[in-house]
Amino acid sequence: MKSKLFLIFGFVMIPICILGLLYQKSFIWVVCPQSLIVMFVRQWQHAYDSLGAADYPDLIVALLYYPFIGWILSRASRKGTLGRVGVHVGIWHIAAIGLALGAGEIRNRLWGFK
């Protein structure tokens, strides 16, 4: 049962990430930084019509990320390696927050906002 909770939590996070991106909420910087990385990299490539607007690539990452992480944690729980895998997932998430902040800064400098 414990391993299924990770999958359930992964699917519960989908609407939180998608709605946070669509309504440009500040909690997205912590909850779903992977989507922001995709958004900022996309915006580096060409000027965008509305600053910070989520598009399909960003929403797809928001749709798939937490169910994938829930699946990974569920498998780790069944195999007895949840502690080690959980630490790796946490490190990846913290690194993604840093990458999102860096990508946002680079985008802003390229566009002349700062």
Secondary structure, DSSP 8 states (H G I E B T S, - for coil): -HHHHHHHHHHHHHHHHHHHHHTT-TTHHHH-HHHHHHHHHHHHHS--SSTT---HHHHHHHHHHHHHHHHHHHHHHHHT-HHHHHHHHHHHHHHHHHHHHHHHHHHHHHHT--
